[in-house]
Amino acid sequence: MDPEHTSGETPTPGQPLLRIVAGNPTDADVAVITALFASAGTASGERTHPGRARDQWGSPSDRLRRQGGFSPSCFVNREPWS
């Protein structure tokens, strides 16, 4: 990748996006690398659901928490039996 275009700017039509400095890649190799850079550029910093926070349900850290006790004072916000 040309170091002049690493700041996120789009190149002008006269400048190439990629420059091959060594080797003899096929058209398929260049297409794969171009698709890889294009997908990495669009996926960086974007969230799949922009308005929602990430759901932490089923997080592995939940398995490491201590379990609550089974005493009557566990549910302090619960109304007593009538």
C-alpha positions, 0 to 999 in steps of 0.5 A, a space after each residue: 500500500 502506498 504510504 501517501 494514502 494511509 491517512 484515510 484519504 481517497 486517492 485522486 484518479 491519477 494515483 494508484 491505490 496499490 503499488 506492487 514493488 516485488 514479485 509477479 502476482 496474478 490478477 486474482 492475487 491482486 483482486 484478493 488483496 484489494 478486497 481485503 483492504 477494502 473490507 478492512 477499511 469499511 469495517 474499522 470503527 463501524 458498529 453493526 447496530 449503531 444505536 445499541 450497546 453490545 449485549 453482554 448476555 452469556 459472557 464467559 465472565 459471568 461464570 466466574 462470579 460468586 453465586 448469591 446465597 439462598 437466605 431470606 435476606 437475599 432479596 432485600 427489595 422484595 415485599 414480605 409475604 402477607 
